[in-house]
Amino acid sequence: MQDESMTSVNVRQAVPFFSVTNMEASLRFYVDGLGFTMESVF
């Protein structure tokens, strides 16, 4: 069994890519419903 003190997380962000028909409703679902955040990449 692996010692938990040696475990590290290597995922810092996840970016969902889905086709949607209503962008406003999708943003509300992910941001307000699931607690995701939006960040600018520029």
C-alpha positions in Angstrom: 0.0 0.0 0.0 1.3 3.5 -0.9 2.0 5.9 1.9 -0.6 8.8 1.6 2.1 11.4 2.5 3.8 10.6 -0.8 0.7 11.1 -3.0 0.6 14.3 -5.0 -2.0 15.8 -7.3 -0.9 16.5 -10.9 -4.1 17.9 -12.3 -4.5 21.7 -11.9 -7.4 22.4 -14.2 -9.9 20.7 -16.4 -11.5 22.3 -19.4 -14.8 20.8 -20.7 -15.3 20.9 -24.5 -19.0 20.3 -25.4 -21.2 21.4 -28.2 -24.1 23.4 -26.7 -27.2 25.1 -28.1 -27.6 27.7 -25.4 -24.3 29.2 -24.1 -25.9 31.3 -21.4 -27.7 28.3 -19.9 -24.6 26.2 -20.1 -22.5 28.8 -18.3 -25.1 29.1 -15.6 -25.0 25.3 -15.1 -21.2 25.0 -14.9 -20.5 28.3 -12.9 -23.6 28.6 -10.7 -24.6 25.0 -10.5 -21.3 23.1 -10.3 -19.1 25.9 -9.0 -16.7 26.1 -11.9 -14.8 29.4 -12.5 -14.1 31.2 -15.7 -10.6 32.5 -16.3 -9.3 34.5 -19.3 -6.4 32.9 -21.2 -5.3 36.1 -22.8 
